[in-house]
Amino acid sequence: MLDFSIYNSVDSREWNKALKQSVYANFFQTAEYLETHASSEERTPVFITIRDSSNNIKGQLGLVVEEKVHGRSSNLMDSFITKFSNLGKRATWVSGPILHDSNLKNRSEILKLILSALEKVGSNYNLTIIDGYTPPLDSLIDKNYKEQFRNFRYKIENFFTFVTDLNKTTESIWDSIHKSTRRDVKRSEKRNIVVKELNQYEQLDEYFNLSKEWTKTKGIILKDSILSKEKYWECLKAEIEKVFLAYENDELITSHRMGIFNGIAFSHKFTNSYSKSTSLGGPLLAWFSILWAKKMKYRIYDFSGGRFPPSDNNSMKKYLEQWDSLLSYKRKWGGVEYPYFHFIKIRNEKSYKLLRMPLKIDWMYRNYKRKHFKRPSTNVEKTDN
């Protein structure tokens, strides 16, 4: 006999200990990450557990309810779009659900209860959208698994990520990396770019300021608060994430935010100031992070990935504009491709359509700003080739 429970807070030790029953649960599902991600009054963490008659946890899903919609292109757009928040309450998750059973029939029953719990969450919070991404390393996701989501009226999008097995030798991992990327790592070392770990609270200002500069290149305004910094510092202290910083001539040029949990190192976010015409902080930080994760006995390094190409050729141009450059870069690191899936449920079509109009304007303005952002001239130095 199985039953589900829904909470807004959990004992992080108990929750995370249960997650580790699975080989594929990563930091996105930890209590610390979910609570950090919900570091404002506008976001609420939600924890779903499935227990058997002996009170054993058989399934878990952590998600965040976003009660306000925000514009990202300017303060004016943000003020305008926030007024539409009642149209667009959303709950979202990453790398879940976590099912603690390898028997396909049992997994099916656990998943069905999680989907029922999500229905209750949708009603309790009057959600317009529920969506989430499956764990890339869950090898037991099959046709029946996806069909259950379809039965609950979810659409499915196909994604993939790049995974490196850290049990391989360092030489083998290095040799699998594209020669141009290996060359960039060597060039960064010749430039004497220095890597440091973010391990002091005072460094958070520098890190958040770099994030602001990076989002400008994407046409996005970034707001931070003392609360978000304090929450993130707690997350770092809990050792759910690591942040590595790259400095060139004492200037912070790149950062790498990496999730670390359950033997899986996940490359979560790179930020770059683009203050140099050629930036080599990213390649150096990526290689440094792989070596660090291997040294710390992690099993897997997940580079993250993106969406599968569309089957419709008419959509290919837009797809390539959004994904081609990013995925080409990630592919050069030699990881093996693993599929995962994005499930999306629109609970209120009318509200969703009304909300899309101002959000589309916001996206168009962001895209305009991104395309017109002036980077330093690309007079590439040849002395360190």
N, C-alpha and C positions, 0 to 999 in steps of 0.2 A: 504494500500500500504506500503510495507516494502522495505528498502534499506540498504545496508551495507556500512560502511566506515572503512578504515584501517589507523592507525596512528602509529608513532614511539614514541610519547609522549602524555600524557593526563593530565588533571587536576586531581590530585590524589583524591581530596575531592569529585569531581563529580563522578569519576569512582567508588570509594569505596561506596559512598552513593547509587549509583544505584545497586551495588552488594548486598547491604543489603535488597533490595526488596525480595531477595531469602532467605529461611531459611537454605539452604545447601551450600551457597558460603563460602569458607574458605580462610585463609590467602594466599594460593598459587596464588589466582587470584587478589590480591591487587596490586595496582600500585607500592607500595613501595617494595614488594617482587620481582616483575618482574624486576624493575630497579636495585635492588641489585644483583639479579642473573645475570644480564647483566652488571656486573661491570668491563668490559674490552672492548677494541676496537674490540675484536673478537666476541662479542655477541651484539645483537641488540634486544631490546624489541619491540614487535608488539602487538597492541591493536585493536581488531575488535569489532565494535558496530553495532547492528541492531536497526534501528529506524523506527517508524511508521510515518504516514503522519503528525502527530501532534508533531513530534520530540521527542517522548517518547522513552527511551531506552528499547527495548524488548529482547535483547540478548547481551551477552558479552563473549569474549574469549581473554585472554591474553596469549601470548606465547613468547618464546625466540628463535631467530635465532642464531645458532652457526656456524660461518663462517670458523672456523678452527677445525681440528681434532687433538687430542692430545693423545700421549701415556702416560700411567700412571705408568708403572713399573720402569722406569729409565729415566734419562735425555737423554741418548743415544737413547732410543726407542722413546722418545718424539720428538727429532730432526728429526729422520727418518720418523715417521708417519705424522708429520706436513707437510711434502712435498706432501702428498697425499690429502691435504685438499680440493682441487677442486673436488675430487671424492665424498666427504662426507658431504656437507653442509646439516645441519639438523635444523628443527624447532620442538620444543617440548613444551608441556603444561602439567600442573597438575591440576586436579579437575575442569575441564571445559568440555564443555561450560556451561554457566549460562543462562538459559532460563526463562524469566520473564512472564510466562503464564502457567496456569494449564490445559488449554484446549488442548487435545492431537492433534487436527487438527492444531491449531495455533502453538503449539510447533514444529510440523513437518515442517511448513513453515519457522519458525525462524531458525531451525537447517539446513534446506536446504540452506538458504542464508549464514550461517556461513561456511558450507562446500564449497560453491562457493567462498567465500572470501579466504578460505585456498588455493584453487586452484590458485587464483591470487597471494597470498604470495609465493606459490611454484614457480610460473613462475618468479616473480619479483626477487627472490633471487637465482634462479637456484638451487633449493633444490634437494638433492638426497633422503632424508627421511623426512617425516612428521609423528609425533606420539604424542599421548597424552592419559591421564588418565581421566576418568569421575569422577564426584563428588560422593563419596560413599553414601551420604545422599540424592541424587536425587532419590526419590522413583518412579518417573514416567518414568524411562528408560524402554522401552518395546521392543517388537520384531520389531516394525516399526522403532524405533529409531536406533537400530543396523543395520537394513536393509538399512537405508539411508547411513550409513557409507560404507556398502558393495557396494552399487551402485556407490560410488566414489572410489572403489577399495582398501578399507582398510581391513586388516586382523584384527581379534579380538582375544584377549587373556583375560581369566577370572582371576580376582583377588578378594581378599576379605580383609576386615579390621575388627578390633575389636573396638566396640564402647560402652562406658559406659554412661548411663543416669545420669547426675549429679543432677537431681531432686530427686533421691533416697536419703535416709538418709546415713550419713557417715557409720553407723553401717552395713547397708545393703550392701554397696559397699565393705566394709572391709570383710564381711562374704563371699562374692562371690569370693574373691581371694583365690587361692590355698594355703593350709596350709604351704607348703614349702616356698612360696614367703612371706607369712606373717611372717614366722620365720626369713627369711633373713632381713626383715625390722626391726624386733626387735633386731636382732644381730647387725645391723648397729648402732642402737641407743646405745647399750651397748659399742660399740667401740668408742663412742663419735665422730662419723663422723659429721661434721658441714656443713650445707647448707647455701650458700650465693647467693644473686642475682648479676649478672653482671650488674652493674649500673655506672661504671666509665670507661672512655676511656682507662685508663692505664691497666685495667684488660684484654683488648683485646689481648695483647701480650701473656699473660698467657693462655688464651683460645685458641688462634691460635697455640701456641706451643703444647698444649695438643692434638689438632686435628692432628698435624704432627706426634706425637708419636702414635696416634691411627691408622692413615693410614698406618704406617709402619707395623703394625700387619696384615694388609690386603694386603701387598705387593705393596703398592701404595706410590708414592712420591707426596707430596703436596706442591704447590707453593702458596704463598700469596704475597700481595702487599699492599702498603700504600693506594692505591685507593680502594681495596676490603675492607680493614678495615674501611675506612672512610664511604663507602657506607653502610656497615653493621651497623656501629654506627648510621647512620641516620635512618636505619630500626628499630633499638632498640628504638631510641628516639620517633619514630612515634607510638610506642606501637603496632606494628604488630607482634613482637616476644618477647619472654622472654628467657633468659638463666640463668639457675641455676647451681651452682658449688658446688661440694662436696669435702671437705678437710678432710684428715686424718693426724693428727700430723702436721698440717700446710702445708701439701703437697696436691696439687690439683690432685685428682685421677679420677674424673668423671665429665662430664658436660652433661646437658640436654638442647637442643635447642627446644623450643616449639612455634608453631605458635598460635596466639591469635587474633581472629577476628570473629565478627558476632555471638557471643555466643558459638563458637566452639574452644576448645583448642586442638591443634593437636600435638601429640608427634612426632617431626620432626627428631631429631637426638640425639643419645647418643654417647659420645666419652669416651674412657677409656684408661688410661695409661698402664693398666695391669702390674703396678709396684709391685702389691701385688699378692701373690699366690692365695688368695681368695679376690675378689673385691665385696664389698657390697654397693658401691656408687650408682650403677644403681638402685637397688630396693628402696633405700631410696629416691633418686631423683624422681622416678616415683610416689611413694606414696605422697611425699611432693607436687609434681605438681598437683596431683588430688585434694588434700586438698586446695591448693591455688586457683585452677580453680573453685572449689565449693564455696569457700569463696567469690570469685569475681563475683558470680552469673552467671557463664557460664552454658550453657544448656547441652553441649556434651563434652566428653573427648574421642578423637580418638587416639587409640594407634598405628595406622597404621598396616599394615599387610603384605600380600605377595600374591604370585600366587597360584591359585588353582592347586591341583595335576593333573598331566596329565592322560588322559584316556589310553594312551599307556604304558603298563607295562615295555616296554623296556627302557622308558625314566625315570622310577621311581627312579633308583639309583642316577642319576645325579640330579634329583629334590630334593631328600632327602638330598643329600650332600649340596645343596645350601640353602634350605629353612627349613629343619626339626627342627634344633636347635633353630633358630630364632622364628619360629611360635609356637613351643612348649612353649617357654618362654612367648611370648605375650599372648598365650591362658590362661596361669595361672593367668592373671589379671582379668579374669571373664567377659570380654566384650562380647557383642552380635555380631555375625558375620554379616557383611553387604557386599553384592557384589558390585564390580565396574569393569570397563572394560578398557583395554588398546587397543587403535586403532593405527595401524601401516600401513603407505602407503609408498611403495618403488616406487619412481618416475623414477628412472633410474637403472634398474636391473644390467646392465653391470658395471656401476660405483660402485654400492653397492657390487657386487661380488669381484671386484678388491680390494676394500677397506677392505673387511673382512679378507683378507690374512694377512696383517701386524697387524691388530687388534687382530687376533687370536693368533699370536705370542706374542703380548703384554700381552694378557689375560693369556696365558700359563705360562709366566715368572712371572706374578703377583701371580698366583696360586701356583707356585713353592716356591716363597718367603714366601707366607702366611703359607704354610704347614711346612716350615722350620724355622719359626720365633720361637725363644726360649723364652718362658715365664718363670716366676719364678716357682720353684718347688712347687708342690701341696701338701705340708705338712700342711693340713688344721688344723687350730687351733680349739680346742674343748672347750676352756674355755668359749666361748660366745654362745654355743648351748643352 
